[in-house]
Amino acid sequence: MSTTIAIAGGTGNIGRTISDALVATAKYKVILLARGVSEYLSLTTHVSPNAPPLITVDYGDIDAVANILEEHNVHTIISAIKVIAPEAGVSEVNLIKAAAKSFATKRFIQSEWGVPIPQENLRLLQHQVRLASIDQLRESNLEWTRFYNGYFLDYYGMPYIETHISELITFIFDIANKAAVIPGTGNDLVSFTYTRDVANFVVKALTLPKWEEEMFCYGDKVTLNQFLVLVEEATGSKFNVTYDSSEKLEKGEASELPANAAEYKHLPKHILQMYFSKFGQYIIAGLFDTPDEKSLNKVFPEVKTTTVEEVMGLWKGK
């Protein structure tokens, strides 16, 4: 009997990508959990009869969710819920509680998909919200983990890369406007990972007999100065480059890229600036440099990942 995997937030960016990878293996039964039926699912179902079924859930009703997990014999839950606001955090905590109540459910991947943040840097609401999920997992009988994959490489290939990421928030490199804002000296290593590669590592991780509380993977590691050379070569243009000092970033300030102005309708300027200044500090602190010795790349060398140079190549002739 095939193991059943449930993807919470499975109609979203990383969730859809993981769903695609799982379905492609033909080894698992996959269901998607969501708070409502999306336009995406109806379109996908129309195009592909292999699209996983969508189960509408009310995360506020823990018993009902537990019953759904048992009804579908869900062994593993992969959370791709966008856990930024407190409401989404409550949904994930309730899902963990439901999973713990379900006799069928044994494993849980918490929605992280970023980089590990030291305790002293957990002031951002986003990180605080996610800590509640970790606390709940530690109280449960579930085997669990979370994925750290650096920064999604997809953002730098859009609109020419195949991706389920729909919203573009421009960070570091504004390729369309030939501009860059680089934190620190630009000599710090940063891990960039294509979402499809993340999904492939998730599929591989399901086969591991034991999970650690943290799993690391990456597609490519380059310094931002190396990235700059690649993007300038690919576009045939010299970029207007600004280097933000540690002192500036520590004040919560970050230089603005031309594309950011249009993106403030998604996130207000002061919020986006706060995130960018924090991410810049994390890069300088080495948090975006995925540890090789802990990485799934070392465990599964057969996973061939996408490089920054390959993605920058999509811009040639554009």
HELIX and SHEET records of a PDB file:
HELIX    1   1 ASN A   13  THR A   25  1                                  13    
HELIX    2   2 GLU A   39  VAL A   47  1                                   9    
HELIX    3   3 ILE A   62  GLU A   71  1                                  10    
HELIX    4   4 PRO A   86  LYS A  101  1                                  16    
HELIX    5   5 GLN A  119  ASN A  121  5                                   3    
HELIX    6   6 LEU A  125  GLU A  139  1                                  15    
HELIX    7   7 LEU A  153  TYR A  156  5                                   4    
HELIX    8   8 THR A  195  ALA A  205  1                                  11    
HELIX    9   9 LEU A  224  THR A  235  1                                  12    
HELIX   10  10 SER A  246  GLU A  250  1                                   5    
HELIX   11  11 ASN A  260  GLU A  263  1                                   4    
HELIX   12  12 LYS A  269  ILE A  284  1                                  16    
HELIX   13  13 ASP A  292  LYS A  294  5                                   3    
HELIX   14  14 LEU A  296  VAL A  299  1                                   4    
HELIX   15  15 VAL A  308  MET A  312  1                                   5    
HELIX   16  16 GLY A  313  TRP A  315  5                                   3    
SHEET    1   A 7 LEU A  54  THR A  56  0                                        
SHEET    2   A 7 TYR A  28  ALA A  34  1                                        
SHEET    3   A 7 THR A   3  ALA A   8  1                                        
SHEET    4   A 7 VAL A  74  SER A  79  1                                        
SHEET    5   A 7 ARG A 107  GLY A 114  1                                        
SHEET    6   A 7 GLU A 143  TYR A 148  1                                        
SHEET    7   A 7 MET A 215  PHE A 216  1                                        
SHEET    1   B 3 TYR A 151  PHE A 152  0                                        
SHEET    2   B 3 LEU A 189  THR A 193  1                                        
SHEET    3   B 3 ASP A 220  THR A 223 -1                                        
SHEET    1   C 3 PHE A 173  ASP A 174  0                                        
SHEET    2   C 3 ALA A 179  PRO A 183 -1                                        
SHEET    3   C 3 ASN A 240  ASP A 244  1                                        
END                                                                             
